Amino acid sequence: MNRLIIFHKTGAFDQADSLWMSELNTIDYALIPVELRTSFLRQSLLSGDAVGFKALSSFFAQSSADWSENNDFPYTQLVEAQQSPTDFQERWEHFMAWEKERANYIQQYVEDQYEGNS
């Protein structure tokens, strides 16, 4: 679990995906802190993994009834849209574009800061 967290924090998403897939069946979802659940779902969006998003959100919902009711949780509409394939597809595309834009903005900000400090 610690390696998975480190990969997510450092942006090594390819390594995180590989580790996640190899250990998916052994993880106790109740032990994953709520704040990290959002990171894992975000990674599903960034990698275009709708099936993974649905599976993870279902597992998380089973382990904690109120995990997505937090006002800071950004994907409530996407989780709720899973009941309708058409609604889910629309929301999925919206949130995927939003997360990619946010990731690009953050990457550009970090690069600008790095260049400014050089």
N, C-alpha and C positions, 0 to 999 in steps of 0.2 A: 504494500500500500504506500509506503514512504517513497519508493521509486516512482510510482505512478504520480504522486503529488509533485515530486521534483520535476518530472518531465512536463507536467502541465504548467507549473510555475515558470519554467525556463523556456517554454514554447517548443519543446522537442516533441511535437504532437505525433510524429511518425513512430517514435519509440513508445510513446504512451499508448497509441492504438495497438501496437504489437503486444505490449505487456498486458493491456486490458483484455485482448482477445485470448491470450494464453491463460489468464487467471480468472476469467469471467465466472466460471462455475464454482470457484472456491471463495469468492468474496462474500462476506456477510454485509449486505447492503445497509443494515441498521447501524453498522459501525462507521459508515462514511459520513463525516460531518456535513450538515446541511449546506454550509457555505461552499463546500467542494462539489456538491451535487450540481449546482448551477454551472460550475466550471466544466464538469463532465458533459452536461447537456450542451453547453456552448461549443465544446469541441465537436460534438455530433453535428451541429449546425455548420461549423467551419469546414468540416470534411464532407458535408453533403450526405450524411448518414441518417436518413429519416427512420430507417428500421431500428438503428441503434438508439435514436432519440426516443422512439416509442417504447422500446424495451426498457431503457433506463428509467424513463419517467414512470412506467408501470411498476418496476421493482421498487423505486423510491417511494411511490405512493403506498405500496404494501407495507413498507417498513416504518412509515410515519404518516399518520393521517393528515397532519397539518403542514407538511414540508413546503407545499407550494402556495400556502395561504399567506405567506410573509409578503408584506407590501413591497419589499425590495426584489422579489422574484420576478424577473422580466418575461417569463415564458408562459404565464397563466393562460393567455388566450390560445397559445399554440397547444398546450396540454388539453384544454377544454375542446379544441377543434378536432381532436382525434376521433370523435364519434362520427364525423362526416368526412369521407375521403375528399370531397370537393373543397370543403372548408379548410381541411388540414393542408391540402396542396397549396391553396392561396396563402394561408398563414405561413407555411413552411418557406415558400419563396420570399415572402416579405422579411421574415426573421433571418433567413440565411443571408439575404442581401444586406440587412442591417448589421449583422455580426461581421461580415466581411468588410464593410465600410468602416466599422469601428476598429477592427484589427489593423486595417491599412492606416487609419488615422494615428493609432497608438504607435505603430511601427515608424511612421514618418516623424512623430514627435520625438521618439527615442533617438532616431538618427540625427535630427536637428540638434538635440541636446548634446549628443556625442560630438558632433562637428563643432558646436559652440564651445565645448570644453577643451577641444584639441588646440 
